[in-house]
Amino acid sequence: MRTLLLALKPVTGDPAPAVISTCPNVVDEGETTRECGAKLRAPLRDDMIHCRACGRRWPRNEWEHLGQLLQAAAA
């Protein structure tokens, strides 16, 4: 359903949020952990980057730290 809604945004005039990167949040799955890896999108209306898959939120004051995590993951 989300994919369909995102695909329709250009048709309805709503801009689709740009993909920033993948979510670096570590998800605890009981005995194991994994990186979330879902797409992170640029916020359109507020100062919060939100991962829709794992629920992790980064307010504006944490964006620099998020950028460092993304750069480290890319290296």
PQR file of N, CA, C, O and H, with PARSE charges and radii, in Angstrom:
ATOM      1  N   MET A   1       0.820  -1.184   0.000 -0.4000 1.5000
ATOM      2  CA  MET A   1       0.000   0.000   0.000 -0.0000 2.0000
ATOM      3  C   MET A   1       0.876   1.265   0.000  0.5500 1.7000
ATOM      4  O   MET A   1       0.587   2.221  -0.720 -0.5500 1.4000
ATOM      5  N   ARG A   2       1.954   1.265   0.815 -0.4000 1.5000
ATOM      6  CA  ARG A   2       2.846   2.427   0.842 -0.0000 2.0000
ATOM      7  C   ARG A   2       3.470   2.684  -0.518  0.5500 1.7000
ATOM      8  O   ARG A   2       3.593   3.832  -0.944 -0.5500 1.4000
ATOM      9  H   ARG A   2       2.189   0.488   1.399  0.4000 1.0000
ATOM     10  N   THR A   3       3.865   1.614  -1.201 -0.4000 1.5000
ATOM     11  CA  THR A   3       4.480   1.754  -2.520 -0.0000 2.0000
ATOM     12  C   THR A   3       3.506   2.409  -3.489  0.5500 1.7000
ATOM     13  O   THR A   3       3.890   3.281  -4.269 -0.5500 1.4000
ATOM     14  H   THR A   3       3.765   0.681  -0.856  0.4000 1.0000
ATOM     15  N   LEU A   4       2.249   1.989  -3.440 -0.4000 1.5000
ATOM     16  CA  LEU A   4       1.226   2.567  -4.310 -0.0000 2.0000
ATOM     17  C   LEU A   4       1.017   4.044  -3.985  0.5500 1.7000
ATOM     18  O   LEU A   4       0.931   4.870  -4.893 -0.5500 1.4000
ATOM     19  H   LEU A   4       1.938   1.281  -2.807  0.4000 1.0000
ATOM     20  N   LEU A   5       0.934   4.380  -2.713 -0.4000 1.5000
ATOM     21  CA  LEU A   5       0.751   5.773  -2.313 -0.0000 2.0000
ATOM     22  C   LEU A   5       1.917   6.644  -2.766  0.5500 1.7000
ATOM     23  O   LEU A   5       1.710   7.758  -3.247 -0.5500 1.4000
ATOM     24  H   LEU A   5       1.003   3.709  -1.974  0.4000 1.0000
ATOM     25  N   LEU A   6       3.147   6.137  -2.614 -0.4000 1.5000
ATOM     26  CA  LEU A   6       4.319   6.900  -3.070 -0.0000 2.0000
ATOM     27  C   LEU A   6       4.307   7.078  -4.587  0.5500 1.7000
ATOM     28  O   LEU A   6       4.694   8.129  -5.098 -0.5500 1.4000
ATOM     29  H   LEU A   6       3.314   5.232  -2.224  0.4000 1.0000
ATOM     30  N   ALA A   7       3.860   6.048  -5.300 -0.4000 1.5000
ATOM     31  CA  ALA A   7       3.810   6.123  -6.759 -0.0000 2.0000
ATOM     32  C   ALA A   7       2.768   7.143  -7.223  0.5500 1.7000
ATOM     33  O   ALA A   7       2.937   7.758  -8.276 -0.5500 1.4000
ATOM     34  H   ALA A   7       3.546   5.194  -4.885  0.4000 1.0000
ATOM     35  N   LEU A   8       1.708   7.327  -6.462 -0.4000 1.5000
ATOM     36  CA  LEU A   8       0.647   8.258  -6.841 -0.0000 2.0000
ATOM     37  C   LEU A   8       0.940   9.714  -6.470  0.5500 1.7000
ATOM     38  O   LEU A   8       0.292  10.619  -6.995 -0.5500 1.4000
ATOM     39  H   LEU A   8       1.571   6.827  -5.607  0.4000 1.0000
ATOM     40  N   LYS A   9       1.880   9.951  -5.597 -0.4000 1.5000
ATOM     41  CA  LYS A   9       2.159  11.320  -5.148 -0.0000 2.0000
ATOM     42  C   LYS A   9       2.473  12.272  -6.302  0.5500 1.7000
ATOM     43  O   LYS A   9       1.942  13.382  -6.305 -0.5500 1.4000
ATOM     44  H   LYS A   9       2.406   9.215  -5.171  0.4000 1.0000
ATOM     45  N   PRO A  10       3.305  11.905  -7.283 -0.5600 1.5000
ATOM     46  CA  PRO A  10       3.556  12.838  -8.382  0.2800 2.0000
ATOM     47  C   PRO A  10       2.293  13.153  -9.187  0.5500 1.7000
ATOM     48  O   PRO A  10       2.148  14.259  -9.707 -0.5500 1.4000
ATOM     49  N   VAL A  11       1.399  12.205  -9.290 -0.4000 1.5000
ATOM     50  CA  VAL A  11       0.156  12.403 -10.039 -0.0000 2.0000
ATOM     51  C   VAL A  11      -0.764  13.370  -9.301  0.5500 1.7000
ATOM     52  O   VAL A  11      -1.440  14.184  -9.930 -0.5500 1.4000
ATOM     53  H   VAL A  11       1.516  11.306  -8.868  0.4000 1.0000
ATOM     54  N   THR A  12      -0.794  13.288  -7.985 -0.4000 1.5000
ATOM     55  CA  THR A  12      -1.671  14.138  -7.186 -0.0000 2.0000
ATOM     56  C   THR A  12      -1.051  15.494  -6.899  0.5500 1.7000
ATOM     57  O   THR A  12      -1.708  16.358  -6.319 -0.5500 1.4000
ATOM     58  H   THR A  12      -0.245  12.627  -7.474  0.4000 1.0000
ATOM     59  N   GLY A  13       0.198  15.698  -7.291 -0.4000 1.5000
ATOM     60  CA  GLY A  13       0.860  16.970  -7.057 -0.0000 2.0000
ATOM     61  C   GLY A  13       1.687  17.012  -5.791  0.5500 1.7000
ATOM     62  O   GLY A  13       2.389  17.993  -5.545 -0.5500 1.4000
ATOM     63  H   GLY A  13       0.732  14.996  -7.762  0.4000 1.0000
ATOM     64  N   ASP A  14       1.617  15.966  -4.982 -0.4000 1.5000
ATOM     65  CA  ASP A  14       2.434  15.898  -3.770 -0.0000 2.0000
ATOM     66  C   ASP A  14       3.827  15.428  -4.140  0.5500 1.7000
ATOM     67  O   ASP A  14       3.973  14.411  -4.817 -0.5500 1.4000
ATOM     68  H   ASP A  14       1.047  15.169  -5.182  0.4000 1.0000
ATOM     69  N   PRO A  15       4.860  16.150  -3.707 -0.5600 1.5000
ATOM     70  CA  PRO A  15       6.215  15.686  -4.014  0.2800 2.0000
ATOM     71  C   PRO A  15       6.553  14.431  -3.217  0.5500 1.7000
ATOM     72  O   PRO A  15       6.245  14.338  -2.029 -0.5500 1.4000
ATOM     73  N   ALA A  16       7.178  13.483  -3.870 -0.4000 1.5000
ATOM     74  CA  ALA A  16       7.638  12.281  -3.169 -0.0000 2.0000
ATOM     75  C   ALA A  16       8.906  12.639  -2.404  0.5500 1.7000
ATOM     76  O   ALA A  16       9.806  13.266  -2.964 -0.5500 1.4000
ATOM     77  H   ALA A  16       7.428  13.559  -4.835  0.4000 1.0000
ATOM     78  N   PRO A  17       8.991  12.253  -1.135 -0.5600 1.5000
ATOM     79  CA  PRO A  17      10.199  12.575  -0.379  0.2800 2.0000
ATOM     80  C   PRO A  17      11.413  11.846  -0.947  0.5500 1.7000
ATOM     81  O   PRO A  17      11.334  10.679  -1.329 -0.5500 1.4000
ATOM     82  N   ALA A  18      12.524  12.551  -0.994 -0.4000 1.5000
ATOM     83  CA  ALA A  18      13.761  11.981  -1.525 -0.0000 2.0000
ATOM     84  C   ALA A  18      14.324  10.935  -0.568  0.5500 1.7000
ATOM     85  O   ALA A  18      14.254  11.095   0.650 -0.5500 1.4000
ATOM     86  H   ALA A  18      12.589  13.500  -0.684  0.4000 1.0000
ATOM     87  N   VAL A  19      14.874   9.877  -1.122 -0.4000 1.5000
ATOM     88  CA  VAL A  19      15.526   8.846  -0.312 -0.0000 2.0000
ATOM     89  C   VAL A  19      16.895   9.370   0.092  0.5500 1.7000
ATOM     90  O   VAL A  19      17.686   9.778  -0.759 -0.5500 1.4000
ATOM     91  H   VAL A  19      14.931   9.746  -2.111  0.4000 1.0000
ATOM     92  N   ILE A  20      17.174   9.358   1.396 -0.4000 1.5000
ATOM     93  CA  ILE A  20      18.453   9.815   1.927 -0.0000 2.0000
ATOM     94  C   ILE A  20      19.470   8.687   1.865  0.5500 1.7000
ATOM     95  O   ILE A  20      20.563   8.850   1.324 -0.5500 1.4000
ATOM     96  H   ILE A  20      16.531   9.027   2.087  0.4000 1.0000
ATOM     97  N   SER A  21      19.103   7.560   2.416 -0.4000 1.5000
ATOM     98  CA  SER A  21      19.976   6.394   2.514 -0.0000 2.0000
ATOM     99  C   SER A  21      19.152   5.260   3.095  0.5500 1.7000
ATOM    100  O   SER A  21      17.921   5.301   3.087 -0.5500 1.4000
ATOM    101  H   SER A  21      18.214   7.428   2.856  0.4000 1.0000
ATOM    102  N   THR A  22      19.846   4.247   3.600 -0.4000 1.5000
ATOM    103  CA  THR A  22      19.151   3.177   4.307 -0.0000 2.0000
ATOM    104  C   THR A  22      19.309   3.376   5.809  0.5500 1.7000
ATOM    105  O   THR A  22      20.288   3.967   6.264 -0.5500 1.4000
ATOM    106  H   THR A  22      20.845   4.214   3.606  0.4000 1.0000
ATOM    107  N   CYS A  23      18.361   2.890   6.559 -0.4000 1.5000
ATOM    108  CA  CYS A  23      18.336   3.084   8.003 -0.0000 2.0000
ATOM    109  C   CYS A  23      19.464   2.301   8.679  0.5500 1.7000
ATOM    110  O   CYS A  23      19.554   1.084   8.524 -0.5500 1.4000
ATOM    111  H   CYS A  23      17.566   2.409   6.189  0.4000 1.0000
ATOM    112  N   PRO A  24      20.336   3.007   9.437 -0.5600 1.5000
ATOM    113  CA  PRO A  24      21.442   2.331  10.103  0.2800 2.0000
ATOM    114  C   PRO A  24      21.087   1.804  11.497  0.5500 1.7000
ATOM    115  O   PRO A  24      21.944   1.254  12.189 -0.5500 1.4000
ATOM    116  N   ASN A  25      19.838   1.968  11.906 -0.4000 1.5000
ATOM    117  CA  ASN A  25      19.438   1.552  13.246 -0.0000 2.0000
ATOM    118  C   ASN A  25      19.616   0.043  13.430  0.5500 1.7000
ATOM    119  O   ASN A  25      19.280  -0.744  12.546 -0.5500 1.4000
ATOM    120  H   ASN A  25      19.142   2.415  11.344  0.4000 1.0000
ATOM    121  N   VAL A  26      20.142  -0.343  14.577 -0.4000 1.5000
ATOM    122  CA  VAL A  26      20.319  -1.758  14.900 -0.0000 2.0000
ATOM    123  C   VAL A  26      19.057  -2.248  15.596  0.5500 1.7000
ATOM    124  O   VAL A  26      18.642  -1.699  16.617 -0.5500 1.4000
ATOM    125  H   VAL A  26      20.415   0.297  15.296  0.4000 1.0000
ATOM    126  N   VAL A  27      18.454  -3.288  15.030 -0.4000 1.5000
ATOM    127  CA  VAL A  27      17.207  -3.845  15.536 -0.0000 2.0000
ATOM    128  C   VAL A  27      17.518  -5.113  16.321  0.5500 1.7000
ATOM    129  O   VAL A  27      18.181  -6.020  15.816 -0.5500 1.4000
ATOM    130  H   VAL A  27      18.791  -3.733  14.200  0.4000 1.0000
ATOM    131  N   ASP A  28      17.042  -5.170  17.543 -0.4000 1.5000
ATOM    132  CA  ASP A  28      17.242  -6.328  18.402 -0.0000 2.0000
ATOM    133  C   ASP A  28      16.126  -7.335  18.127  0.5500 1.7000
ATOM    134  O   ASP A  28      14.945  -7.027  18.290 -0.5500 1.4000
ATOM    135  H   ASP A  28      16.504  -4.434  17.953  0.4000 1.0000
ATOM    136  N   GLU A  29      16.509  -8.528  17.714 -0.4000 1.5000
ATOM    137  CA  GLU A  29      15.540  -9.580  17.412 -0.0000 2.0000
ATOM    138  C   GLU A  29      15.668 -10.739  18.388  0.5500 1.7000
ATOM    139  O   GLU A  29      15.587 -11.902  17.992 -0.5500 1.4000
ATOM    140  H   GLU A  29      17.469  -8.778  17.582  0.4000 1.0000
ATOM    141  N   GLY A  30      15.863 -10.429  19.641 -0.4000 1.5000
ATOM    142  CA  GLY A  30      16.003 -11.478  20.652 -0.0000 2.0000
ATOM    143  C   GLY A  30      17.430 -11.953  20.755  0.5500 1.7000
ATOM    144  O   GLY A  30      18.252 -11.317  21.413 -0.5500 1.4000
ATOM    145  H   GLY A  30      15.928  -9.485  19.963  0.4000 1.0000
ATOM    146  N   GLU A  31      17.735 -13.063  20.113 -0.4000 1.5000
ATOM    147  CA  GLU A  31      19.085 -13.641  20.180 -0.0000 2.0000
ATOM    148  C   GLU A  31      20.043 -13.017  19.169  0.5500 1.7000
ATOM    149  O   GLU A  31      21.258 -13.189  19.278 -0.5500 1.4000
ATOM    150  H   GLU A  31      17.067 -13.580  19.578  0.4000 1.0000
ATOM    151  N   THR A  32      19.511 -12.300  18.196 -0.4000 1.5000
ATOM    152  CA  THR A  32      20.361 -11.692  17.172 -0.0000 2.0000
ATOM    153  C   THR A  32      20.000 -10.217  17.000  0.5500 1.7000
ATOM    154  O   THR A  32      18.942  -9.764  17.438 -0.5500 1.4000
ATOM    155  H   THR A  32      18.525 -12.161  18.108  0.4000 1.0000
ATOM    156  N   THR A  33      20.892  -9.493  16.360 -0.4000 1.5000
ATOM    157  CA  THR A  33      20.636  -8.109  15.980 -0.0000 2.0000
ATOM    158  C   THR A  33      20.933  -7.965  14.499  0.5500 1.7000
ATOM    159  O   THR A  33      21.695  -8.741  13.923 -0.5500 1.4000
ATOM    160  H   THR A  33      21.750  -9.862  16.004  0.4000 1.0000
ATOM    161  N   ARG A  34      20.323  -6.966  13.898 -0.4000 1.5000
ATOM    162  CA  ARG A  34      20.566  -6.689  12.479 -0.0000 2.0000
ATOM    163  C   ARG A  34      20.366  -5.207  12.226  0.5500 1.7000
ATOM    164  O   ARG A  34      19.673  -4.523  12.980 -0.5500 1.4000
ATOM    165  H   ARG A  34      19.704  -6.336  14.366  0.4000 1.0000
ATOM    166  N   GLU A  35      20.970  -4.725  11.172 -0.4000 1.5000
ATOM    167  CA  GLU A  35      20.731  -3.350  10.749 -0.0000 2.0000
ATOM    168  C   GLU A  35      19.382  -3.302  10.047  0.5500 1.7000
ATOM    169  O   GLU A  35      19.074  -4.187   9.249 -0.5500 1.4000
ATOM    170  H   GLU A  35      21.532  -5.280  10.560  0.4000 1.0000
ATOM    171  N   CYS A  36      18.578  -2.292  10.325 -0.4000 1.5000
ATOM    172  CA  CYS A  36      17.241  -2.182   9.739 -0.0000 2.0000
ATOM    173  C   CYS A  36      17.324  -2.211   8.213  0.5500 1.7000
ATOM    174  O   CYS A  36      16.742  -3.094   7.583 -0.5500 1.4000
ATOM    175  H   CYS A  36      18.828  -1.573  10.973  0.4000 1.0000
ATOM    176  N   GLY A  37      18.036  -1.260   7.614 -0.4000 1.5000
ATOM    177  CA  GLY A  37      18.245  -1.275   6.166 -0.0000 2.0000
ATOM    178  C   GLY A  37      17.100  -0.745   5.322  0.5500 1.7000
ATOM    179  O   GLY A  37      17.203  -0.746   4.095 -0.5500 1.4000
ATOM    180  H   GLY A  37      18.508  -0.543   8.126  0.4000 1.0000
ATOM    181  N   ALA A  38      16.013  -0.294   5.932 -0.4000 1.5000
ATOM    182  CA  ALA A  38      14.896   0.265   5.162 -0.0000 2.0000
ATOM    183  C   ALA A  38      15.284   1.638   4.612  0.5500 1.7000
ATOM    184  O   ALA A  38      16.235   2.254   5.094 -0.5500 1.4000
ATOM    185  H   ALA A  38      15.930  -0.293   6.928  0.4000 1.0000
ATOM    186  N   LYS A  39      14.556   2.116   3.611 -0.4000 1.5000
ATOM    187  CA  LYS A  39      14.842   3.419   3.014 -0.0000 2.0000
ATOM    188  C   LYS A  39      14.486   4.533   3.995  0.5500 1.7000
ATOM    189  O   LYS A  39      13.409   4.533   4.591 -0.5500 1.4000
ATOM    190  H   LYS A  39      13.784   1.616   3.220  0.4000 1.0000
ATOM    191  N   LEU A  40      15.412   5.486   4.152 -0.4000 1.5000
ATOM    192  CA  LEU A  40      15.143   6.699   4.919 -0.0000 2.0000
ATOM    193  C   LEU A  40      14.840   7.805   3.920  0.5500 1.7000
ATOM    194  O   LEU A  40      15.548   7.972   2.927 -0.5500 1.4000
ATOM    195  H   LEU A  40      16.286   5.487   3.667  0.4000 1.0000
ATOM    196  N   ARG A  41      13.792   8.551   4.191 -0.4000 1.5000
ATOM    197  CA  ARG A  41      13.387   9.625   3.291 -0.0000 2.0000
ATOM    198  C   ARG A  41      13.509  10.981   3.972  0.5500 1.7000
ATOM    199  O   ARG A  41      13.359  11.095   5.189 -0.5500 1.4000
ATOM    200  H   ARG A  41      13.217   8.415   4.998  0.4000 1.0000
ATOM    201  N   ALA A  42      13.781  11.996   3.177 -0.4000 1.5000
ATOM    202  CA  ALA A  42      13.899  13.362   3.686 -0.0000 2.0000
ATOM    203  C   ALA A  42      12.539  13.822   4.193  0.5500 1.7000
ATOM    204  O   ALA A  42      11.516  13.539   3.570 -0.5500 1.4000
ATOM    205  H   ALA A  42      13.903  11.903   2.189  0.4000 1.0000
ATOM    206  N   PRO A  43      12.521  14.528   5.316 -0.5600 1.5000
ATOM    207  CA  PRO A  43      11.243  15.032   5.821  0.2800 2.0000
ATOM    208  C   PRO A  43      10.741  16.184   4.946  0.5500 1.7000
ATOM    209  O   PRO A  43      11.530  17.008   4.485 -0.5500 1.4000
ATOM    210  N   LEU A  44       9.427  16.235   4.722 -0.4000 1.5000
ATOM    211  CA  LEU A  44       8.852  17.304   3.912 -0.0000 2.0000
ATOM    212  C   LEU A  44       8.222  18.399   4.761  0.5500 1.7000
ATOM    213  O   LEU A  44       8.204  19.562   4.358 -0.5500 1.4000
ATOM    214  H   LEU A  44       8.786  15.565   5.097  0.4000 1.0000
ATOM    215  N   ARG A  45       7.709  18.041   5.923 -0.4000 1.5000
ATOM    216  CA  ARG A  45       6.943  19.009   6.698 -0.0000 2.0000
ATOM    217  C   ARG A  45       7.466  19.274   8.100  0.5500 1.7000
ATOM    218  O   ARG A  45       7.002  20.204   8.760 -0.5500 1.4000
ATOM    219  H   ARG A  45       7.723  17.096   6.250  0.4000 1.0000
ATOM    220  N   ASP A  46       8.403  18.493   8.562 -0.4000 1.5000
ATOM    221  CA  ASP A  46       8.880  18.701   9.931 -0.0000 2.0000
ATOM    222  C   ASP A  46      10.387  18.530  10.003  0.5500 1.7000
ATOM    223  O   ASP A  46      11.051  18.381   8.977 -0.5500 1.4000
ATOM    224  H   ASP A  46       8.780  17.737   8.026  0.4000 1.0000
ATOM    225  N   ASP A  47      10.917  18.551  11.193 -0.4000 1.5000
ATOM    226  CA  ASP A  47      12.362  18.427  11.412 -0.0000 2.0000
ATOM    227  C   ASP A  47      12.719  17.060  11.976  0.5500 1.7000
ATOM    228  O   ASP A  47      13.585  16.951  12.844 -0.5500 1.4000
ATOM    229  H   ASP A  47      10.378  18.672  12.026  0.4000 1.0000
ATOM    230  N   MET A  48      12.058  16.020  11.490 -0.4000 1.5000
ATOM    231  CA  MET A  48      12.272  14.675  12.013 -0.0000 2.0000
ATOM    232  C   MET A  48      12.427  13.707  10.836  0.5500 1.7000
ATOM    233  O   MET A  48      11.578  13.646   9.947 -0.5500 1.4000
ATOM    234  H   MET A  48      11.354  16.108  10.785  0.4000 1.0000
ATOM    235  N   ILE A  49      13.527  12.957  10.853 -0.4000 1.5000
ATOM    236  CA  ILE A  49      13.690  11.854   9.901 -0.0000 2.0000
ATOM    237  C   ILE A  49      13.165  10.619  10.611  0.5500 1.7000
ATOM    238  O   ILE A  49      13.577  10.316  11.731 -0.5500 1.4000
ATOM    239  H   ILE A  49      14.217  13.007  11.576  0.4000 1.0000
ATOM    240  N   HIS A  50      12.253   9.908   9.959 -0.4000 1.5000
ATOM    241  CA  HIS A  50      11.566   8.790  10.589 -0.0000 2.0000
ATOM    242  C   HIS A  50      11.668   7.548   9.717  0.5500 1.7000
ATOM    243  O   HIS A  50      11.354   7.593   8.527 -0.5500 1.4000
ATOM    244  H   HIS A  50      11.918  10.155   9.050  0.4000 1.0000
ATOM    245  N   CYS A  51      12.107   6.440  10.306 -0.4000 1.5000
ATOM    246  CA  CYS A  51      12.133   5.164   9.589 -0.0000 2.0000
ATOM    247  C   CYS A  51      10.784   4.496   9.788  0.5500 1.7000
ATOM    248  O   CYS A  51      10.386   4.206  10.916 -0.5500 1.4000
ATOM    249  H   CYS A  51      12.362   6.404  11.272  0.4000 1.0000
ATOM    250  N   ARG A  52      10.088   4.257   8.695 -0.4000 1.5000
ATOM    251  CA  ARG A  52       8.764   3.643   8.777 -0.0000 2.0000
ATOM    252  C   ARG A  52       8.825   2.154   9.097  0.5500 1.7000
ATOM    253  O   ARG A  52       7.830   1.573   9.531 -0.5500 1.4000
ATOM    254  H   ARG A  52      10.412   4.493   7.779  0.4000 1.0000
ATOM    255  N   ALA A  53       9.978   1.536   8.888 -0.4000 1.5000
ATOM    256  CA  ALA A  53      10.098   0.096   9.139 -0.0000 2.0000
ATOM    257  C   ALA A  53      10.335  -0.218  10.618  0.5500 1.7000
ATOM    258  O   ALA A  53       9.629  -1.039  11.202 -0.5500 1.4000
ATOM    259  H   ALA A  53      10.786   2.008   8.535  0.4000 1.0000
ATOM    260  N   CYS A  54      11.331   0.438  11.220 -0.4000 1.5000
ATOM    261  CA  CYS A  54      11.678   0.107  12.610 -0.0000 2.0000
ATOM    262  C   CYS A  54      11.179   1.140  13.614  0.5500 1.7000
ATOM    263  O   CYS A  54      11.199   0.894  14.820 -0.5500 1.4000
ATOM    264  H   CYS A  54      11.904   1.105  10.745  0.4000 1.0000
ATOM    265  N   GLY A  55      10.730   2.304  13.118 -0.4000 1.5000
ATOM    266  CA  GLY A  55      10.195   3.323  14.005 -0.0000 2.0000
ATOM    267  C   GLY A  55      11.212   4.292  14.583  0.5500 1.7000
ATOM    268  O   GLY A  55      10.832   5.210  15.310 -0.5500 1.4000
ATOM    269  H   GLY A  55      10.715   2.503  12.138  0.4000 1.0000
ATOM    270  N   ARG A  56      12.493   4.116  14.282 -0.4000 1.5000
ATOM    271  CA  ARG A  56      13.535   5.006  14.817 -0.0000 2.0000
ATOM    272  C   ARG A  56      13.329   6.408  14.274  0.5500 1.7000
ATOM    273  O   ARG A  56      13.015   6.580  13.096 -0.5500 1.4000
ATOM    274  H   ARG A  56      12.801   3.371  13.691  0.4000 1.0000
ATOM    275  N   ARG A  57      13.501   7.402  15.118 -0.4000 1.5000
ATOM    276  CA  ARG A  57      13.359   8.807  14.732 -0.0000 2.0000
ATOM    277  C   ARG A  57      14.637   9.564  15.040  0.5500 1.7000
ATOM    278  O   ARG A  57      15.276   9.344  16.069 -0.5500 1.4000
ATOM    279  H   ARG A  57      13.756   7.262  16.075  0.4000 1.0000
ATOM    280  N   TRP A  58      14.997  10.458  14.134 -0.4000 1.5000
ATOM    281  CA  TRP A  58      16.153  11.329  14.326 -0.0000 2.0000
ATOM    282  C   TRP A  58      15.668  12.773  14.251  0.5500 1.7000
ATOM    283  O   TRP A  58      15.353  13.255  13.163 -0.5500 1.4000
ATOM    284  H   TRP A  58      14.478  10.637  13.298  0.4000 1.0000
ATOM    285  N   PRO A  59      15.602  13.482  15.394 -0.5600 1.5000
ATOM    286  CA  PRO A  59      15.271  14.909  15.341  0.2800 2.0000
ATOM    287  C   PRO A  59      16.440  15.686  14.747  0.5500 1.7000
ATOM    288  O   PRO A  59      17.553  15.167  14.652 -0.5500 1.4000
ATOM    289  N   ARG A  60      16.188  16.922  14.350 -0.4000 1.5000
ATOM    290  CA  ARG A  60      17.206  17.731  13.676 -0.0000 2.0000
ATOM    291  C   ARG A  60      18.530  17.776  14.445  0.5500 1.7000
ATOM    292  O   ARG A  60      19.595  17.768  13.829 -0.5500 1.4000
ATOM    293  H   ARG A  60      15.284  17.343  14.427  0.4000 1.0000
ATOM    294  N   ASN A  61      18.481  17.822  15.776 -0.4000 1.5000
ATOM    295  CA  ASN A  61      19.729  17.908  16.544 -0.0000 2.0000
ATOM    296  C   ASN A  61      20.550  16.624  16.481  0.5500 1.7000
ATOM    297  O   ASN A  61      21.681  16.611  16.966 -0.5500 1.4000
ATOM    298  H   ASN A  61      17.615  17.828  16.277  0.4000 1.0000
ATOM    299  N   GLU A  62      20.027  15.544  15.901 -0.4000 1.5000
ATOM    300  CA  GLU A  62      20.772  14.284  15.740 -0.0000 2.0000
ATOM    301  C   GLU A  62      21.166  14.020  14.287  0.5500 1.7000
ATOM    302  O   GLU A  62      21.748  12.976  13.993 -0.5500 1.4000
ATOM    303  H   GLU A  62      19.108  15.554  15.507  0.4000 1.0000
ATOM    304  N   TRP A  63      20.863  14.940  13.378 -0.4000 1.5000
ATOM    305  CA  TRP A  63      21.155  14.716  11.965 -0.0000 2.0000
ATOM    306  C   TRP A  63      22.646  14.605  11.685  0.5500 1.7000
ATOM    307  O   TRP A  63      23.056  13.820  10.830 -0.5500 1.4000
ATOM    308  H   TRP A  63      20.390  15.788  13.617  0.4000 1.0000
ATOM    309  N   GLU A  64      23.453  15.370  12.383 -0.4000 1.5000
ATOM    310  CA  GLU A  64      24.899  15.276  12.170 -0.0000 2.0000
ATOM    311  C   GLU A  64      25.400  13.884  12.553  0.5500 1.7000
ATOM    312  O   GLU A  64      26.208  13.298  11.833 -0.5500 1.4000
ATOM    313  H   GLU A  64      23.120  16.008  13.077  0.4000 1.0000
ATOM    314  N   HIS A  65      24.930  13.358  13.670 -0.4000 1.5000
ATOM    315  CA  HIS A  65      25.312  12.007  14.098 -0.0000 2.0000
ATOM    316  C   HIS A  65      24.817  10.966  13.093  0.5500 1.7000
ATOM    317  O   HIS A  65      25.543  10.025  12.774 -0.5500 1.4000
ATOM    318  H   HIS A  65      24.273  13.834  14.254  0.4000 1.0000
ATOM    319  N   LEU A  66      23.597  11.123  12.595 -0.4000 1.5000
ATOM    320  CA  LEU A  66      23.067  10.213  11.581 -0.0000 2.0000
ATOM    321  C   LEU A  66      23.951  10.248  10.338  0.5500 1.7000
ATOM    322  O   LEU A  66      24.258   9.201   9.767 -0.5500 1.4000
ATOM    323  H   LEU A  66      23.007  11.887  12.854  0.4000 1.0000
ATOM    324  N   GLY A  67      24.363  11.440   9.914 -0.4000 1.5000
ATOM    325  CA  GLY A  67      25.247  11.563   8.759 -0.0000 2.0000
ATOM    326  C   GLY A  67      26.560  10.838   8.963  0.5500 1.7000
ATOM    327  O   GLY A  67      27.073  10.208   8.038 -0.5500 1.4000
ATOM    328  H   GLY A  67      24.113  12.290  10.377  0.4000 1.0000
ATOM    329  N   GLN A  68      27.115  10.919  10.176 -0.4000 1.5000
ATOM    330  CA  GLN A  68      28.356  10.212  10.484 -0.0000 2.0000
ATOM    331  C   GLN A  68      28.149   8.699  10.405  0.5500 1.7000
ATOM    332  O   GLN A  68      29.005   7.977   9.895 -0.5500 1.4000
ATOM    333  H   GLN A  68      26.698  11.431  10.927  0.4000 1.0000
ATOM    334  N   LEU A  69      27.009   8.223  10.912 -0.4000 1.5000
ATOM    335  CA  LEU A  69      26.712   6.781  10.836 -0.0000 2.0000
ATOM    336  C   LEU A  69      26.606   6.333   9.378  0.5500 1.7000
ATOM    337  O   LEU A  69      27.109   5.272   9.009 -0.5500 1.4000
ATOM    338  H   LEU A  69      26.314   8.810  11.327  0.4000 1.0000
ATOM    339  N   LEU A  70      25.946   7.149   8.553 -0.4000 1.5000
ATOM    340  CA  LEU A  70      25.771   6.783   7.147 -0.0000 2.0000
ATOM    341  C   LEU A  70      27.097   6.806   6.406  0.5500 1.7000
ATOM    342  O   LEU A  70      27.341   5.948   5.559 -0.5500 1.4000
ATOM    343  H   LEU A  70      25.537   8.011   8.852  0.4000 1.0000
ATOM    344  N   GLN A  71      27.964   7.778   6.709 -0.4000 1.5000
ATOM    345  CA  GLN A  71      29.286   7.835   6.070 -0.0000 2.0000
ATOM    346  C   GLN A  71      30.131   6.641   6.478  0.5500 1.7000
ATOM    347  O   GLN A  71      30.826   6.064   5.642 -0.5500 1.4000
ATOM    348  H   GLN A  71      27.765   8.476   7.397  0.4000 1.0000
ATOM    349  N   ALA A  72      30.082   6.262   7.743 -0.4000 1.5000
ATOM    350  CA  ALA A  72      30.856   5.116   8.227 -0.0000 2.0000
ATOM    351  C   ALA A  72      30.371   3.838   7.567  0.5500 1.7000
ATOM    352  O   ALA A  72      31.177   2.969   7.235 -0.5500 1.4000
ATOM    353  H   ALA A  72      29.517   6.730   8.422  0.4000 1.0000
ATOM    354  N   ALA A  73      29.076   3.713   7.375 -0.4000 1.5000
ATOM    355  CA  ALA A  73      28.525   2.510   6.757 -0.0000 2.0000
ATOM    356  C   ALA A  73      28.906   2.430   5.274  0.5500 1.7000
ATOM    357  O   ALA A  73      29.079   1.339   4.730 -0.5500 1.4000
ATOM    358  H   ALA A  73      28.421   4.418   7.645  0.4000 1.0000
ATOM    359  N   ALA A  74      29.033   3.581   4.632 -0.4000 1.5000
ATOM    360  CA  ALA A  74      29.388   3.612   3.210 -0.0000 2.0000
ATOM    361  C   ALA A  74      30.861   3.317   2.970  0.5500 1.7000
ATOM    362  O   ALA A  74      31.242   2.887   1.881 -0.5500 1.4000
ATOM    363  H   ALA A  74      28.892   4.467   5.073  0.4000 1.0000
ATOM    364  N   ALA A  75      31.685   3.545   3.977 -0.4000 1.5000
ATOM    365  CA  ALA A  75      33.131   3.351   3.825 -0.0000 2.0000
ATOM    366  C   ALA A  75      33.546   1.901   3.910  0.5500 1.7000
ATOM    367  O   ALA A  75      34.732   1.591   3.799 -0.5500 1.4000
ATOM    368  H   ALA A  75      31.376   3.894   4.861  0.4000 1.0000
TER
END
